[in-house]
Amino acid sequence: MAFESLSDKLSAAFKRLKSKGKLTEDDVKTAMREVRLALLEADVNYKVAKEFTKKISDRAIGSEVMESLTPGQMVVKIVNEELTELMGGGEARLKMPSSGPCIVMLCGLQGAGKTTHAAKLGRLLKKQGHRPMLVACDVYRPAAVKQLQIIGEQAGVPVFEEGQGNPIQISKDAVRHARDYGNDIVLIDTAGRLQIDDKLMDELKNIKEAVQPSEILLVVDSMTGQEAVNVSKIFDEKLEITGVILTKLDGDTRGGAALSVKAVTGKPIKYAGIGEKLDDIEVFHPDRMASRILGMGDVLTLIEDAQTKLDEKEAEKTAKRMLQNKLDFNDLLAQFDQIKKMGPMRGILEKIGMDTRKLSDDQLNDRLVDRQKAIILSMTSEEREKPATINPSRKRRIAAGSGTKVEDVNKLLKSMEQMQKMMKMMKGKKGKRRFMPPMGGMPGGMPGGMPF
C-alpha cells in the first residue's frame, strides 16, 4: 500500500487529538511535531515539511478549532485541505492548443518507465476521445523503438518512427504527419540517460525548440523519494517542464516525491502510474490522494474505474436479476469476470476506506476469484441455475473437478444463499440500483454486492 507508514503515523497523531474534548496550544504543537517527523521519515523535503506543519499549526491554534465541539476532527479537516494544496490543489489537465495538435514531450532518466507510460498515456487519451500518436525518438537505447511499437500496438495507439535517425528531425516529421492525418495529440518519447548530462539536455532543448511543445512532462519513479524531486528540479531548470508523471505509485512508496514535487518545482503532478498494466494510469487528483493518505478512501476514483472498466449492460442485467431475486451462479460467474477488470482486491477495498491490514490474506488473495470461478465452471448447467439441487455427492464431484475442497464449495454455496436472502429483502423496493461485483463468493468476504 502506498503511503502506508505515513498514514499510520498520521492516524496515530490524530487519534490522540480526537480523544481530547478540548485542545490546547501544547496539544497542537505536540501533534505537529509528530506530523513533521512522519513527513521527514516519508522522505518529504525538510523545508516543505516545516512550512506545511507551520501552516497547520497557525490554522489549528485559531478560534476555528479551539472553540469547535470536535477540535480533533477540525484539525484532520485542516490537514486534509493543506495536503491537497501541497500536492497542487486540483487536477492539472493537458493544455490543448487552439489549433493544430497538442505536442507532448516525455522526458526523464532511464528506468523511470518513460516508454511504457507514453503508451499508457496514449491509451488513456484515446479512451477520452482523442486521436493520439506516439513518436519513437529514443534512438540510442537498444530495441527502444521496437519496444514502443509493441506496446503502442497493445495500447491501440499508432507509432511514428524513422529508425535510428536524428531525433530532432524525427520529431518535426512526426508533427507534420500528425497534422496531415488528423492526430490531435503527439506524444514524443525522448531518450533517457542513467544520469543527467549536457548531451542529454542539449538534445531535449533542440527537440523543444524544433517542435514547440504544449507540454513537457517529466516521468519520475516515485520509489526514489527525494531523488525524484531533485531530478524534477534539475529538468525544470533546464527545460521548464509543465508537469510530472509519477510512476510506481502503487508500490510501497514513502510519499516524499508526491508530497514534495509541486512545492519544490512549482509544477503539478498530472498523471500517476498505479500498476504494470497499460490501463494502470490515472489523472492525479490531489484531493483524492490526500484522502487516501489520511485513510478516508477514494470512492470517486473507484466510481470512475467502474464506469470505464465494467460492462454497463452486464451490470444492469445482474442488478435487475438481483432485485428480482433470480441471482444464480451464471450471474456470479459473469460478475467475477467484471471484478477482475477492476484490479487487485486490496486496491478496491482501500478506495472505499477499508484498512486492508486488518483483513486476512485469504480475503485479499486475488487468486481466490479464480478458485471460485473454477468451482462454478465445474457445475452442470442445472446446478448453476438451481444451486438447491447440489447435494453432498454433487459437492464432492464439483470439488474434485475444480481442484478444491468440499469446504470451499460449501462456502461458495453459503455465500450465494446470503446474497439471495439479501436480494429477497430488497425485492419490491422502488428505483434501480447499480452494483459493484459481489464479493460474497470469497471466503470471509462481504456478502452480496456493494451498492453503487
C-alpha positions as CSV (number, residue, x, y, z in Angstrom):
1,M,0.0,0.0,0.0
2,A,1.4,3.4,-1.0
3,F,2.0,5.8,1.9
4,E,1.3,3.0,4.4
5,S,3.9,4.1,7.0
6,L,2.9,7.8,6.7
7,S,-0.8,7.0,7.0
8,D,-0.1,5.0,10.2
9,K,1.9,7.8,11.8
10,L,-0.6,10.5,10.9
11,S,-3.5,8.4,12.2
12,A,-1.7,7.8,15.5
13,A,-1.1,11.6,15.9
14,F,-4.7,12.5,15.1
15,K,-6.1,9.7,17.3
16,R,-4.6,11.4,20.3
17,L,-6.2,14.7,19.3
18,K,-9.6,13.2,18.7
19,S,-9.6,11.7,22.2
20,K,-9.4,15.2,23.8
21,G,-12.6,17.2,24.3
22,K,-10.7,20.4,24.1
23,L,-7.3,21.2,22.6
24,T,-4.6,23.5,23.9
25,E,-1.7,25.0,22.0
26,D,0.6,22.4,23.5
27,D,-1.6,19.6,22.2
28,V,-1.4,21.1,18.7
29,K,2.3,21.7,18.8
30,T,3.0,18.1,20.1
31,A,0.8,16.7,17.3
32,M,2.6,18.8,14.7
33,R,6.0,17.6,15.8
34,E,4.8,14.1,15.2
35,V,3.4,15.0,11.8
36,R,6.7,16.7,10.8
37,L,8.6,13.7,11.9
38,A,6.3,11.4,9.9
39,L,6.7,13.6,6.8
40,L,10.5,13.5,7.2
41,E,10.5,9.8,7.6
42,A,8.4,9.6,4.4
43,D,11.3,11.4,2.6
44,V,9.5,14.7,2.3
45,N,11.7,17.7,1.7
46,Y,12.7,19.3,5.0
47,K,11.6,22.8,4.1
48,V,8.3,21.5,2.7
49,A,7.6,19.6,5.9
50,K,8.5,22.5,8.1
51,E,6.3,25.0,6.2
52,F,3.4,22.5,5.9
53,T,3.2,21.9,9.7
54,K,3.6,25.7,10.4
55,K,0.5,26.4,8.2
56,I,-1.5,23.7,10.0
57,S,-0.4,25.0,13.4
58,D,-1.4,28.6,12.6
59,R,-4.8,27.5,11.5
60,A,-5.3,24.9,14.2
61,I,-4.4,27.3,17.1
62,G,-7.1,29.8,15.8
63,S,-10.5,30.1,17.3
64,E,-12.0,28.0,14.4
65,V,-10.5,24.8,16.1
66,M,-10.1,25.8,19.7
67,E,-13.8,26.6,20.1
68,S,-15.1,23.7,18.0
69,L,-17.1,21.0,19.5
70,T,-15.0,18.4,17.7
71,P,-11.5,20.0,17.7
72,G,-9.7,16.8,16.7
73,Q,-11.8,16.3,13.6
74,M,-11.3,20.0,12.7
75,V,-7.6,19.5,12.8
76,V,-7.9,16.5,10.5
77,K,-10.0,18.6,8.1
78,I,-7.3,21.3,8.1
79,V,-4.6,18.7,7.4
80,N,-6.7,17.3,4.6
81,E,-7.1,20.7,3.0
82,E,-3.4,21.6,3.4
83,L,-2.3,18.2,2.0
84,T,-4.5,18.8,-1.0
85,E,-3.0,22.3,-1.5
86,L,0.5,20.9,-1.1
87,M,0.1,18.5,-3.9
88,G,-1.4,21.1,-6.3
89,G,-4.9,21.9,-5.1
90,G,-6.7,20.5,-8.1
91,E,-6.5,18.4,-11.2
92,A,-4.0,19.7,-13.8
93,R,-5.2,19.0,-17.3
94,L,-3.2,18.9,-20.5
95,K,-3.0,22.3,-22.3
96,M,-4.7,21.8,-25.6
97,P,-3.8,24.5,-28.2
98,S,-6.5,26.3,-30.1
99,S,-5.2,24.9,-33.4
100,G,-3.0,22.1,-34.5
101,P,-2.0,19.0,-32.4
102,C,-1.1,19.1,-28.8
103,I,2.6,18.2,-28.7
104,V,3.7,16.5,-25.5
105,M,7.4,15.8,-24.8
106,L,8.0,13.0,-22.4
107,C,11.4,13.1,-20.8
108,G,13.2,11.5,-17.8
109,L,16.0,9.2,-16.7
110,Q,16.4,5.6,-17.9
111,G,14.4,3.2,-15.8
112,A,11.7,5.6,-14.7
113,G,9.2,3.9,-17.1
114,K,9.1,6.7,-19.7
115,T,8.4,4.5,-22.8
116,T,5.8,2.4,-21.0
117,H,4.0,5.4,-19.7
118,A,4.0,7.1,-23.1
119,A,1.9,4.1,-24.3
120,K,-0.3,4.2,-21.1
121,L,-1.0,7.9,-21.5
122,G,-1.8,7.4,-25.2
123,R,-4.3,4.6,-24.3
124,L,-5.9,6.8,-21.6
125,L,-6.2,9.8,-24.0
126,K,-7.7,7.5,-26.7
127,K,-10.3,6.4,-24.3
128,Q,-11.1,10.1,-23.7
129,G,-11.9,10.5,-27.3
130,H,-8.6,11.9,-28.6
131,R,-6.5,10.6,-31.6
132,P,-3.0,10.3,-30.0
133,M,0.1,9.3,-31.8
134,L,3.4,8.0,-30.2
135,V,6.7,9.1,-31.6
136,A,9.9,7.0,-31.2
137,C,12.7,9.4,-30.5
138,D,14.8,7.2,-28.2
139,V,17.2,6.1,-31.0
140,Y,20.1,5.1,-28.6
141,R,18.7,2.5,-26.2
142,P,18.8,-0.9,-27.8
143,A,15.4,-2.0,-29.1
144,A,13.7,1.1,-27.6
145,V,11.9,1.8,-31.0
146,K,10.7,-1.8,-31.2
147,Q,9.5,-1.7,-27.6
148,L,7.4,1.4,-28.3
149,Q,6.0,-0.2,-31.4
150,I,5.0,-3.3,-29.5
151,I,3.3,-1.6,-26.5
152,G,1.8,1.0,-28.9
153,E,0.1,-1.8,-30.7
154,Q,-1.1,-3.3,-27.5
155,A,-2.5,0.1,-26.4
156,G,-4.1,0.6,-29.8
157,V,-2.2,3.8,-30.5
158,P,-0.2,4.4,-33.7
159,V,3.6,4.8,-33.5
160,F,5.6,7.1,-35.8
161,E,9.2,6.0,-36.2
162,E,12.1,6.6,-38.6
163,G,14.5,4.0,-37.2
164,Q,17.8,5.2,-35.8
165,G,17.6,8.7,-37.4
166,N,18.0,12.1,-36.0
167,P,15.6,12.7,-33.0
168,I,15.1,16.4,-33.9
169,Q,14.2,15.6,-37.5
170,I,12.0,12.6,-36.4
171,S,10.1,15.0,-34.1
172,K,9.5,17.5,-36.8
173,D,8.4,14.9,-39.3
174,A,6.1,13.4,-36.7
175,V,4.3,16.7,-36.1
176,R,3.9,17.2,-39.8
177,H,2.5,13.7,-40.1
178,A,0.1,14.3,-37.3
179,R,-1.3,17.4,-38.9
180,D,-1.7,15.6,-42.2
181,Y,-3.5,12.6,-40.7
182,G,-5.6,14.3,-38.0
183,N,-3.8,13.1,-34.8
184,D,-4.7,15.7,-32.2
185,I,-2.1,14.7,-29.6
186,V,1.6,13.8,-30.3
187,L,3.4,12.0,-27.6
188,I,7.2,12.2,-28.1
189,D,9.2,9.5,-26.3
190,T,12.6,11.1,-25.9
191,A,15.9,9.4,-25.0
192,G,16.9,9.0,-21.3
193,R,20.2,8.6,-19.6
194,L,21.4,6.8,-16.4
195,Q,22.2,10.3,-15.2
196,I,21.7,13.9,-16.2
197,D,24.4,15.1,-18.6
198,D,24.9,18.0,-21.1
199,K,24.4,15.9,-24.1
200,L,21.0,14.7,-23.0
201,M,19.8,18.2,-22.1
202,D,21.1,19.7,-25.4
203,E,19.1,17.1,-27.4
204,L,16.0,17.8,-25.4
205,K,16.4,21.5,-25.8
206,N,16.8,21.1,-29.5
207,I,13.6,19.0,-29.8
208,K,11.8,21.6,-27.7
209,E,13.0,24.4,-30.0
210,A,12.1,22.4,-33.1
211,V,8.5,21.4,-32.3
212,Q,7.5,24.0,-29.6
213,P,5.6,21.5,-27.4
214,S,2.5,22.5,-25.5
215,E,3.5,20.2,-22.6
216,I,6.9,18.9,-21.3
217,L,6.1,16.1,-18.9
218,L,8.8,14.6,-16.7
219,V,8.4,10.9,-15.9
220,V,9.9,10.1,-12.5
221,D,10.0,7.0,-10.3
222,S,8.1,7.7,-7.0
223,M,10.1,5.0,-5.3
224,T,13.2,7.1,-5.4
225,G,11.7,9.7,-3.0
226,Q,13.7,12.9,-2.7
227,E,15.9,11.9,-5.6
228,A,12.8,12.1,-7.8
229,V,12.3,15.6,-6.5
230,N,15.9,16.6,-7.2
231,V,15.7,15.2,-10.8
232,S,12.4,17.2,-11.3
233,K,14.1,20.4,-10.1
234,I,17.1,20.0,-12.5
235,F,14.9,19.1,-15.5
236,D,12.7,22.1,-14.7
237,E,15.6,24.5,-14.5
238,K,16.9,23.2,-17.9
239,L,13.7,22.6,-19.8
240,E,10.9,24.4,-17.9
241,I,8.7,21.3,-17.6
242,T,5.0,21.8,-17.3
243,G,4.2,18.8,-15.2
244,V,5.2,15.4,-13.8
245,I,4.1,11.8,-14.3
246,L,4.8,9.8,-11.1
247,T,5.3,6.1,-11.7
248,K,5.0,3.1,-9.3
249,L,2.6,5.0,-7.0
250,D,1.0,1.6,-6.2
251,G,4.2,0.3,-4.6
252,D,5.5,0.7,-1.1
253,T,6.4,4.3,-1.7
254,R,7.0,6.6,1.3
255,G,5.3,9.5,-0.4
256,G,8.2,12.0,-0.4
257,A,8.0,12.6,-4.2
258,A,4.2,13.0,-4.3
259,L,4.2,15.5,-1.4
260,S,7.3,17.5,-2.4
261,V,7.4,17.8,-6.2
262,K,4.8,20.6,-6.5
263,A,6.2,22.6,-3.6
264,V,9.8,22.4,-4.8
265,T,9.3,22.9,-8.6
266,G,6.0,24.7,-8.7
267,K,4.9,22.2,-11.4
268,P,1.9,19.9,-10.8
269,I,1.7,16.1,-10.9
270,K,-0.6,15.4,-13.8
271,Y,-0.7,11.7,-14.0
272,A,0.2,8.7,-11.8
273,G,1.2,5.2,-12.8
274,I,-0.5,2.8,-10.4
275,G,0.4,-0.7,-11.8
276,E,2.0,-2.7,-14.6
277,K,-0.9,-3.0,-17.0
278,L,-1.5,-0.5,-19.8
279,D,-4.7,0.7,-18.1
280,D,-2.9,1.4,-14.8
281,I,-2.6,5.1,-15.2
282,E,-4.8,7.8,-13.8
283,V,-5.2,11.5,-13.7
284,F,-3.6,12.8,-10.4
285,H,-6.2,14.3,-8.1
286,P,-4.6,16.0,-5.1
287,D,-7.8,15.9,-3.0
288,R,-8.3,12.2,-3.6
289,M,-4.7,11.4,-2.8
290,A,-4.9,13.4,0.4
291,S,-8.0,11.4,1.4
292,R,-6.1,8.1,0.7
293,I,-3.1,9.3,2.8
294,L,-5.5,10.1,5.7
295,G,-7.2,6.7,5.4
296,M,-10.5,8.2,4.1
297,G,-10.6,6.2,0.9
298,D,-11.2,7.4,-2.7
299,V,-14.7,6.4,-3.8
300,L,-14.7,8.9,-6.7
301,T,-11.8,7.1,-8.4
302,L,-13.4,3.8,-7.7
303,I,-16.6,5.0,-9.4
304,E,-14.6,6.3,-12.4
305,D,-12.8,2.9,-12.7
306,A,-16.2,1.1,-12.7
307,Q,-17.6,3.4,-15.4
308,T,-14.6,2.8,-17.7
309,K,-13.8,-0.8,-17.0
310,L,-17.1,-2.5,-16.3
311,D,-19.6,-3.7,-18.9
312,E,-22.6,-1.5,-18.1
313,K,-25.2,-3.7,-19.8
314,E,-23.9,-6.7,-17.9
315,A,-24.0,-4.7,-14.6
316,E,-27.6,-3.6,-15.3
317,K,-28.6,-7.1,-16.2
318,T,-27.2,-8.6,-13.0
319,A,-28.7,-5.7,-10.9
320,K,-32.1,-6.4,-12.4
321,R,-31.9,-10.2,-11.7
322,M,-30.7,-9.4,-8.1
323,L,-33.7,-7.2,-7.5
324,Q,-36.0,-9.9,-8.9
325,N,-34.3,-12.4,-6.6
326,K,-33.2,-14.5,-9.6
327,L,-29.5,-14.5,-9.0
328,D,-27.7,-17.7,-9.8
329,F,-24.2,-19.0,-10.4
330,N,-24.2,-17.9,-14.0
331,D,-24.6,-14.3,-12.9
332,L,-22.0,-14.7,-10.2
333,L,-19.5,-16.1,-12.8
334,A,-20.1,-13.0,-15.0
335,Q,-19.6,-10.7,-12.0
336,F,-16.3,-12.4,-11.1
337,D,-15.1,-11.6,-14.7
338,Q,-16.2,-8.0,-14.0
339,I,-14.4,-7.7,-10.7
340,K,-11.1,-8.9,-12.3
341,K,-11.2,-5.8,-14.5
342,M,-11.2,-3.5,-11.5
343,G,-7.8,-4.5,-10.4
344,P,-6.4,-6.0,-7.2
345,M,-8.8,-6.6,-4.3
346,R,-6.6,-4.6,-2.0
347,G,-6.8,-1.5,-4.1
348,I,-10.6,-1.7,-4.4
349,L,-11.1,-2.0,-0.6
350,E,-8.6,0.8,0.1
351,K,-10.5,3.1,-2.2
352,I,-13.7,2.6,-0.1
353,G,-11.7,3.4,3.0
354,M,-11.1,0.0,4.5
355,D,-7.9,-0.7,6.4
356,T,-6.8,-3.8,4.5
357,R,-4.1,-4.7,7.1
358,K,-7.0,-5.8,9.4
359,L,-8.1,-8.4,6.7
360,S,-6.7,-11.8,6.4
361,D,-4.5,-12.9,3.4
362,D,-7.5,-15.1,2.3
363,Q,-9.7,-12.0,2.0
364,L,-7.1,-10.2,-0.1
365,N,-5.9,-13.1,-2.3
366,D,-6.8,-12.2,-5.9
367,R,-6.4,-15.9,-6.9
368,L,-9.5,-16.7,-4.8
369,V,-11.6,-15.3,-7.6
370,D,-10.1,-17.8,-10.0
371,R,-10.7,-20.5,-7.5
372,Q,-14.4,-19.5,-7.2
373,K,-14.7,-19.4,-11.0
374,A,-13.2,-22.9,-11.2
375,I,-15.8,-24.2,-8.8
376,I,-18.7,-22.7,-10.8
377,L,-17.3,-24.0,-14.1
378,S,-17.2,-27.5,-12.6
379,M,-21.0,-27.3,-12.1
380,T,-23.6,-28.5,-14.6
381,S,-25.9,-26.0,-16.3
382,E,-28.7,-27.2,-14.0
383,E,-26.6,-26.8,-10.8
384,R,-25.6,-23.2,-11.8
385,E,-29.2,-22.3,-12.4
386,K,-30.6,-24.2,-9.3
387,P,-28.0,-24.2,-6.5
388,A,-30.5,-26.0,-4.3
389,T,-30.0,-29.2,-6.4
390,I,-26.4,-29.5,-5.2
391,N,-26.3,-32.4,-2.8
392,P,-23.3,-33.9,-0.9
393,S,-22.4,-36.3,-3.8
394,R,-22.5,-33.4,-6.3
395,K,-20.4,-31.3,-4.0
396,R,-17.7,-33.9,-4.0
397,R,-17.8,-34.1,-7.8
398,I,-17.6,-30.3,-8.1
399,A,-14.7,-30.1,-5.6
400,A,-12.8,-32.9,-7.5
401,G,-13.4,-31.2,-10.8
402,S,-12.2,-27.8,-9.7
403,G,-9.2,-29.0,-7.6
404,T,-10.7,-27.6,-4.4
405,K,-12.2,-29.0,-1.2
406,V,-15.8,-29.7,-0.3
407,E,-15.5,-27.0,2.3
408,D,-14.7,-24.4,-0.4
409,V,-17.8,-25.5,-2.3
410,N,-19.9,-25.1,0.8
411,K,-18.5,-21.6,1.5
412,L,-19.5,-20.6,-2.1
413,L,-23.0,-22.1,-1.7
414,K,-23.4,-20.3,1.6
415,S,-22.4,-17.0,0.1
416,M,-25.0,-17.5,-2.6
417,E,-27.6,-18.2,0.0
418,Q,-26.7,-15.0,1.8
419,M,-26.9,-12.9,-1.4
420,Q,-30.3,-14.4,-2.3
421,K,-31.6,-13.6,1.2
422,M,-30.4,-10.1,0.9
423,M,-32.0,-9.7,-2.5
424,K,-35.2,-11.1,-1.2
425,M,-35.3,-8.4,1.5
426,M,-34.7,-5.7,-1.1
427,K,-37.3,-7.1,-3.5
428,G,-40.1,-4.7,-4.0
429,K,-38.1,-1.5,-3.3
430,K,-38.5,1.1,-5.9
431,G,-35.7,2.5,-8.0
432,K,-32.8,1.0,-9.8
433,R,-29.5,0.4,-8.1
434,R,-26.2,-0.5,-9.7
435,F,-24.0,-3.0,-8.1
436,M,-20.3,-3.5,-7.9
437,P,-19.4,-7.1,-8.5
438,P,-20.3,-9.2,-5.4
439,M,-17.6,-10.3,-3.1
440,G,-19.7,-12.8,-1.2
441,G,-18.1,-15.7,-3.1
442,M,-14.8,-15.1,-1.4
443,P,-14.1,-16.9,1.9
444,G,-14.6,-14.4,4.6
445,G,-15.7,-11.8,2.1
446,M,-18.6,-9.4,2.3
447,P,-21.9,-10.9,1.4
448,G,-23.7,-9.6,-1.6
449,G,-22.8,-6.8,-3.9
450,M,-21.7,-3.3,-2.9
451,P,-24.5,-0.8,-3.7
452,F,-23.0,1.7,-6.2
